[in-house]
């Protein structure tokens, strides 16, 4: 888990890092990650080496204050880098989605030795995955995964699916039932009794490590039981925060698709006899498709960063202001309605710039649409739009719990 680079210090040892300083550290890492994205997709090769490179630079400590060994980044700065990472490898921001929420939740928590120890682990490069969703009847406050008193601590037993990022993580945040109460538990990824499988079979976002995780008599010390955690009833900033990570992924997908297709068009000399230009890159119809892709990437990123600024305001106020909570939640839902159709349309229309050769498996340009389609069904848009419409028409409170399953 330990990172290899020196602790970040900023310009004077305590000042938060600027965008330019952050880019100097992470842009080269993202570039290396991008180089292997196509090969990983073709071979279904999990991005362990790429996560190790992020861990070495303490990417997971972006939001930690400089004095705690982090970069002191704002939420906006973090999401700016998440879009960049998604353009390099769209699987990774999603894989680490719960990590970002976990860190900001720690930063809002009351000081204490347990909190300090967990923050120190993040500062050293530690990453947190999740095992929240269950197959079958697991729902908002009802889990088959159980935490049972056992001597001085507890025993964890159960099975989770959609354990996004857990195979990349040092620790796993697990939702479990403790005598009828939902709790969150922090478990080491290599603890005895933890069995992880890369069996996620979606047609996109294949490398998010979103498979099945089994917990078989896993010993849990009392200090690793963290409380109710994300997904419980009531208002919370976590729903908008986590959804914004998905929108950052979509923005990154649109940018990578723009770059990939533009590079392909620039090198192409073959066109149709009735095309309005001799070369595809001079064809106004092809230019229109590229323009649509570029616009989808730009507008998606702009929306993500705008809402990230609101999250900065919300978290600076303690994360509990009801007016700010509702505003950010509503704005994220609005952004979903704009970003999802724009990116899906653009990644579908990109194939219009060429003939059958653009569908080559060697190019795998279809991965952009597949990845966008899969990421866009998290918290399905039809339900978000219905809740927004009910809110606008009838003043109904927005739903803050989006767990799947049978009540």
N, C-alpha and C positions, 0 to 999 in steps of 0.2 A: 504493500500500500504506500510506502514512503516515497515521496517525490524525490527527484534527483537534482533539480535545479536549485540554486540558492533561494532563500525566502525573498519574495518580492518586497521592494522598499519604496517604490515611487521616486519622485524627483528629490525629495529631501529626507527620505526615511520614514515619513509619516503621511504625506499628502496622498490622497487617492490618485490613481493612475488616470491619465488622459486617454482619449480615444487613440491618439497617435501612438502612445506608449503601449497600449494594449495590442494594437495592430502589429507593432514591431515584434511582440512576443508570439502572437497567435496566428498571424497571417501565414508565416512559413509552415506552421504545423498544419493548418487547414489545406495549404497547397499540397503538401505531401499526402494528406488524407484523400484529397480529390483525385490524385494520380491513380490510385488503386481502386476507385469506386466501381468502375465498370467490371474489372476482373473479379472483385468480391461478389458483385451481383451475378455474374456468370457462373461462379463456382459455389455460390451460397457459403461464402467464407465469413464467419463472424469477425467483427472488427476488433479483436483483442489487442492487436499491436497498435491500432489507431487510438484506442482508449488508453493504452499505456502511455502513448505520447502526450495525450491530454492530461493524464494524471501527473506525468513528470513536470509539466508546467503549472500544475495546480489550477487547472481550468475550473474545477469544482469549487474553488475558493474565491471566485470572482467577487462575490458579494460580501465576503468577510472584510471588516475594517483592516487597514494596513497594520495597525498595532497588534492585531490578532493573527497576522501572517497571511492576510489576503490582499486583494487589489483595491478594495474600497470602491468597487464599481457600483454605479447606480443601477436600478432595474432597467432603465433605458439602455445603458451601456451593455448590460448583460444580454438583453434581447437583440441588440444590434449584432453582437458576436454570435448569438444563436442562429440568426438568419444566415450569417456567413458560414457557420459550420454546416447548416442544412444544405447550403449550396454545394459544399464539398462532399457531404455524405448525409443524406436526409434521415437515415436511421438513427444517428447518434443523438441529436437533441431530444427526440422522442424517447430514446432509451434512458436518457438521464433526466427525464421530465420531473419525476418525483424528487430527485436530488435537489433541484432548485427550490422547490416548495419547502422541502425539509430544512434547508439552510436558512431561508428567510423566516420560517417558523421558529427555529432556534434563536435567531437574532432578536425576535420579539419576546422570547421567553424570559422569565425572571432569572437573574444571575444565580449561579450555584455550581457546585463542583461537578455534577453530572453534565450540566449544560456546557461548562467549560471544557470538559473532557471530549465531548462530542464535537465541539467547535475546533478543538486542537486536532482531532482526527481529520476533519475536513481541510484544515490548513496544511496538513502533511500530504494532501493529495487524495484522501479517502473519498470514495463515491458510494452513494446509496441508491439501491434499486427498490423495487416494490413487489409485494405479493398481497394484493388487496382483493381482487376479483376471484370468485369461485365458480366452478361449474355447478349446474343445478340450481338450487334455491337460494344461494347466497344473495342477499339483497342489502338494503340500506343499513339495517341495524341487526342483521340476523346472519350468523355465520356458523358453518359446520366445523371450521377450524377452531380448536379450543385451546385455551390456556388454563391449565389445571395446577393448583397448588401442589408442590412437591418438595418437601423438606424446607430449606431456607429460601427456595425460589419457586420456579414454576416449570411445567413441562408443556411443550407446544406440539400439537398433533393436527394434521389436516393436509388438504391439497388445494393449491391455488393455480388458476390459469391466468393468461395475460400477465405474466410476471415480468413486465417490461423492464429491460435493463438489468435484471438480476444476475445474469451470467457475466456481466461486465463489472458488477459492483463488489465492493468490499463488505458491505453490510446490506441487509434487506429489511425494509419496513413492512411488517406483516400485520394485517387486520385479523383479529381473533375475538372469540367470545370468552368472557370470563364471568361465569355465574350469571349469564343473561345480559351482561353489559359489554358493549363493544370497546375494545382497547387496541392500541397500536403497540407493537413489540419490535424491538430492534435486534436482529439476529445476524451473526457473522455468516457470510456466504459459504465459508468452508467449515462451518460447525458440524459436529457429528450429528447425523440424522437429517441433514439437509441434502435433498437429491433434486438436481435441476436437469431439465430436458429442453433441448432446442427443437420443439415440435410445433411451433407456430406455423400454420399452413396457409396463411393469407397470401393472396397473389401479389401483394405489394408490401413495402416496409418489412422485407423478409429478414433483415439482419438486426432487428430491434431486440433480439433475445427475449421475445414475448411468450415463452412457452410455459410449460407446466412445472411447478415446484412442489415437492412433497416435504412435509415436516413430520419426522417420525421420532417422537420422544426427545425433541430438542430441548436441552437444558437452557432455561432463561433466568438469569439473575434478576432480582427485584428491580434494580436500577435500570434495567432494559425495558421495563413496562412504562410507556410514555403517556398514557392517557387515551382519550377517545380518538383523536387524530382526524385526518381528512375524511370527508364523505358523510359525516353525521348530519343529522337534521339541524336546521338553523342557518343563519347567515354566516358566511365566511369568505375571506378573500381568496382562499385556495381554488375555488372553482374557476374564477376568472383568470387567475394566474396560470393554472394548468392548461386551460383552454387556449390561452395566448401562446403557450409553447407550441401547440399544434398549428396555430396560424403562422408562427414563425417558420415552422417546417414547410408549410405551403409556400410561403414567400421565397424560401431558399430553393425549393423545387422549381418554381417558376424561373428564378434567375439561372439555375444550372441548365434548365431546358433551353432558355434563350441563348446561353453561351454555346451549348452543344450543337444546336441546330444552326446557329449563325456560322459556326466554324465549318460545319458540313456544307452549307450553301456557298460559302466563299471559295471552297475548293472545287465545287461542281462546275463542269463545263457542258454537261448534257442537258438538253431541255426539249420541249415539244416544238414541232414544226410551226405551230400557230401561236407560239408564245410571243408576247409583245417585245421581248428583248433576246439578244443572242446568248447572254449569260444569265443564269438564275439570279445572281446577286444584283443585276440591273433591272430585273423584272419587277414592275410596280406591284403586281399581285403577290409575289413572294415577299417583297418588302412590307406589304400590309400585314402578312402573317407574322413576320418578325416583330413588327411594331406592336401587334396585339400581345405577343408574348412579353415583350419588354414592358409594356404598360401594366400588364398583370403583375409582373415582378415588382415594379416600382410602387404601384398603389398598395399592394399587399404589405410590403415592407413599411410604407408610410403609416398605414393603419396600425400595424404592430407597434411601431415606435411611439405613436401618439398615445395608445392605451398603456404602454409601458410607463410613460411619463405620469399617467394618472395613478398607476400602481405605486410609483415612487411617492406620490402625494399621500395615498392611502396608507402605505406602510409607515411612512414618516409620522403619521398621526396615530400609529398604534394598531392599525388594521381593523378597527372595530367601529369606525364612524358609519352609522347606518345609511346616511345620505350618500357618502362616497362609495360604500359597498354597492348600493343599488345602481349608482351611476356607472361604475366600472362594469358590473355584471351585465347591464343593459347594453353598454357600448361594445362589449366583447360579442354579445349575441348579434348586434347589428353588423359588426365586422365579419363574423362568420358568414352572414348572408351576402356580403359583398365579395369576400376573398374566395370562398369555396367555388361559386359559379365561375368567377373570372379565371381561376387557375385551372379548373377542370376543362373549361372551354378552350383555353389557350393551349393546354397540353394535348388536347384532341386535335385542334386545327393545325398544329405544327406539322402534321404529316402531309398537308396540302402543298408544302414547298417542294416536294419531289415525287417521283413515280414510285413504283414498287420497291426500288432499291433502298428507300428510306426505312422500309420495314425490316431490314436485315437484322438477324439475331446478333450479328457482330456489333451493331450499333447499340442495340437495346434501348432505343429512344422511347419505346413503349413503357419503360420503367418509370418515366416521369409521370405519365398518366396513372399507371398502376399505383405508384406511391401516393400520389395526390388523392386518388379515389379512396384508398384505404384510410389515410389519415383524416379524410373529411367525414368519415362516418362515426368518428368518436364524438359522442354527444350529438346524435343525428340532427341535421339542420331542420328537418320537418318539425321536430319537437321544440327546438329553439324558437322557430318562427311562430308556432302556435302560442308558446308562452309569452312572447313579445306582443302578439296581437291581443291576447287576453289582458295583458298588463295595460296596453294602450286603451283598449275599449272599456275595460271594467275595473281598472285599478288593482287587479289581482297581483299579489306578490309574486316575484320571479322565483322559480324553483332553484334552490342552491345545492340539492343533492342529486347527483346523476349516476348513482350506482345502478348496475343492471341486475335483473333477477326477479324472482317471484316474491311478492310480499308475504 
